[in-house]
Amino acid sequence: MSQWPDTRILDLLGIDLPIIQAPMAGATTQAMVIAAGQAGALGSLPAAMLSVEQLRQELTSLGQQHAKPLNLNFFCHQNAPADPQRAAQWKQLLAPYYRELGLDPDAPTPVSNRAPFDNAACEVVEEFRPAVVSFHFGLPEKSLLERVKATGAKVLSSATTVAEATWLEQQGCDAIIAMGYEAGGHRGMFLSDDLNTQVGTLALVPQIVDAVSVPVIAAGGIADGRGIAAAFMLGASAVQVGTAYLFTPEAKVNASHRHALRSAPESATALTNLFTGRPARGIVNRVMRELGPMNPKAPAFPLAGGALMPLRAEREGEFGNLWSGQALRLGVEQSSAELTRRLAAEALALLIRR
Ligand SMILES: Cc1cc2nc3c(=O)[nH]c(=O)nc-3n(C[C@H](O)[C@H](O)[C@H](O)COP(=O)(O)O)c2cc1C
């Protein structure tokens, strides 16, 4: 019998521990998914930066090694129409950096790759039938969502406000990820683009719990057993942990990013739109400092990243995104399996002691 005080997510998703290894596009690897899953958590594979072909390959290879429930994660934004004028202004703003690094600002701009959930992605879901499908930035259009649900997958999505949570419940989400302001990576916000609407985890989770009847998964700033126990006290049925998994050897994190994670203080992150066009939390680096983390000239999601690509290829630490949540100083360098087991053991010790 489970010792956890709330087993709704364990029962719903068929997992042993109420921990979701967060999907982290670009940083999550198959090895992380497998290790977290084998330790009893829900492993999550992010699809946002994969082509449909790459996704098929990942799922085929994963299927041969991973017999546990899988969460397949998608972005479901609308791709912004091209805006040549804004793109030109953005390039102009970045031109001094191009010149500094001996690059040609007039060379064609590469296209940044964040793919929204569409018919082709839905066909992959129908083919591979993951136990769980989670979305970021709301939900896909109704007909696609119905097809996902028809596969039997449980559907999750991130809410950053009570209004988003109630909307997601009304659309048929099986559980809601309450994503607090502390979280690393892109804000999942979709009903508003006003950053003043964004709420910290401690305030967000209980207000969402009170507003919806489906189970709530707390995310943002949770990186040890204390955070997990606190989330349960707030009424959450599980947690989604991202930044803590960036410290594992299974994370695909380049050397500059790893160095920043190891050395930056908790005060060193900010929300920035420079790297994709949508606000996301990362460790402040040179380009964020010099252009301001939220710059109105950055093209709409996901186009902003293209013009930065040649710069980050030269100097990743100065021009690449160093995604991280605010709880980075709680990160411990241990394997994904060890991390998962430690998180669960620490939380249970606190929860059972009560
Ligand atoms: C490097 C990184 C990449 C992320 N990419 C995604 C993603 O592809 N899809 C998604 O739903 N959430 C993404 N997120 C958000 C996480 O899934 C999770 O909600 C968040 O990391 C939780 O907060 P924490 O970082 O404080 O643990 C990302 C977060 C990070 C740190």
PDBQT file of the ligand as one rigid body, heavy atoms in Angstrom, charges set to zero:
ROOT
HETATM    1  C1  LIG A 401      15.695  23.466 -19.459  1.00  0.00    +0.000 C 
HETATM    2  C2  LIG A 401      14.198  23.464 -19.345  1.00  0.00    +0.000 A 
HETATM    3  C3  LIG A 401      13.430  23.151 -20.453  1.00  0.00    +0.000 A 
HETATM    4  C4  LIG A 401      12.039  23.056 -20.334  1.00  0.00    +0.000 A 
HETATM    5  N1  LIG A 401      11.310  22.652 -21.423  1.00  0.00    +0.000 NA
HETATM    6  C5  LIG A 401       9.987  22.380 -21.276  1.00  0.00    +0.000 A 
HETATM    7  C6  LIG A 401       9.272  21.716 -22.311  1.00  0.00    +0.000 A 
HETATM    8  O1  LIG A 401       9.809  21.374 -23.361  1.00  0.00    +0.000 OA
HETATM    9  N2  LIG A 401       7.962  21.456 -22.097  1.00  0.00    +0.000 N 
HETATM   10  C7  LIG A 401       7.321  21.789 -20.916  1.00  0.00    +0.000 A 
HETATM   11  O2  LIG A 401       6.124  21.508 -20.779  1.00  0.00    +0.000 OA
HETATM   12  N3  LIG A 401       7.984  22.407 -19.919  1.00  0.00    +0.000 NA
HETATM   13  C8  LIG A 401       9.297  22.676 -20.056  1.00  0.00    +0.000 A 
HETATM   14  N4  LIG A 401      10.010  23.217 -19.011  1.00  0.00    +0.000 N 
HETATM   15  C9  LIG A 401       9.309  23.438 -17.724  1.00  0.00    +0.000 C 
HETATM   16  C10 LIG A 401       9.405  22.147 -16.877  1.00  0.00    +0.000 C 
HETATM   17  O3  LIG A 401       8.675  21.113 -17.472  1.00  0.00    +0.000 OA
HETATM   18  C11 LIG A 401       8.894  22.343 -15.431  1.00  0.00    +0.000 C 
HETATM   19  O4  LIG A 401       7.559  22.758 -15.408  1.00  0.00    +0.000 OA
HETATM   20  C12 LIG A 401       9.750  23.312 -14.635  1.00  0.00    +0.000 C 
HETATM   21  O5  LIG A 401      11.122  23.047 -14.869  1.00  0.00    +0.000 OA
HETATM   22  C13 LIG A 401       9.460  23.175 -13.147  1.00  0.00    +0.000 C 
HETATM   23  O6  LIG A 401      10.150  24.135 -12.393  1.00  0.00    +0.000 OA
HETATM   24  P1  LIG A 401      11.642  23.919 -11.787  1.00  0.00    +0.000 P 
HETATM   25  O7  LIG A 401      12.557  24.138 -12.936  1.00  0.00    +0.000 OA
HETATM   26  O8  LIG A 401      11.754  24.972 -10.754  1.00  0.00    +0.000 OA
HETATM   27  O9  LIG A 401      11.710  22.520 -11.248  1.00  0.00    +0.000 OA
HETATM   28  C14 LIG A 401      11.401  23.345 -19.098  1.00  0.00    +0.000 A 
HETATM   29  C15 LIG A 401      12.185  23.700 -17.992  1.00  0.00    +0.000 A 
HETATM   30  C16 LIG A 401      13.565  23.749 -18.096  1.00  0.00    +0.000 A 
HETATM   31  C17 LIG A 401      14.370  24.090 -16.868  1.00  0.00    +0.000 C 
ENDROOT
TORSDOF 0
